[in-house]
Amino acid sequence: MKTKDWTPNEEQKQQWEEQGYFVLRNVVPRDLAIDMRGVIKNELLKPEPEGRPDVDPMDPMGDTPEAKALRFRKLGNFCSQAPLIWHNFQTGAPMLSVARHFLGDDIIIKFNSVFVKPATTGSATPWHQDNGLWRDGETEPFNAWMALDPATRENGCLQFIPGSHKTEIVPHVLYDDSLHAELPRERVQEMIDKHGVVHIEAEPGDVVCWHSSLWHYSPPNPSPNSRIAIAGVWSNPAINGGLNRPLTKWGMKDRQICHAFPPAQAGAAQKDRKHYASQLNQEARK
């Protein structure tokens, strides 16, 4: 199956160029988004969930089913183990059409994640740039995040500093209370004072897309409503070709969606990596 052509409208194009993000509403039907959320909620109740679970610092440490659902803030690489999510988001035709506009006809999924912000205990994710955390030389992959619960100011929706994608990749730092490496707090405050903050509220099935250099954050969730979302990072072999690591998983080859499950590993063959590295070098010389 080939993806359809997608191009941003004038508003989306301007918002991407000037602010570093845009929002797509109703990318999947609400009912499907709720079904995907159910897959994740079931996984969270297992004694040992799949997907490299990242413990939430606000974990209540209880033994009831309700407490077990509050243990984690993130399941890294889980979506590639859940076909309902993988086929409808990371390799769904709507998202691959958007990614293709930015990346071309050969697309790999660099990262796939579940983000969990439990009611009343969900912790903050500090201000960061995605490509500032990767530290692998990639700067141009395409990022997107889909709400599976309503994301509101009350339950810790994403916050962006508009226009911050135009900065350099800033060295991230670890403070004593950091959840992970983050942007220097003094500089974050300077950027907020200058550019302000936008709150990205979303309904189940809505998607926000942003530049890998955009500064973003999500606050704690003190509300009685949980917030679950899924995310992906799409790249291509030319961007990734010079790196000494696997390309991860294929999403599309020559504009054909890769429907294999489990997903096919990209870059297993060294000749593929050399081919795309050569292609990248040729583009750089033009």
Secondary structure, DSSP 4 states (H G I P E B T S, - for coil): -BPPP----HHHHHHHHHHSEEEES-SS-HHHHHHHHHHHHHHHTSSS-SS-EEE-TT-----SHHHHTTSEEEEET-GGG-HHHIIIIIT-HHHHHHHHHHH-S-EEEEEEEEEEE-TTTBPPEEEE-HHHHH-SS----EEEEEESS-B-TTTT-EEE-TTGGGS--PPPB--TT-SS-B--HHHHHHHHHHH--EEE-B-TT-EEEEETT--EEE--B-SSS-EEEEEEEEE-HHHHTTSSS--EEEEEETTEE---SSPPEET-SHHHHHHHHHHHHHHHH-
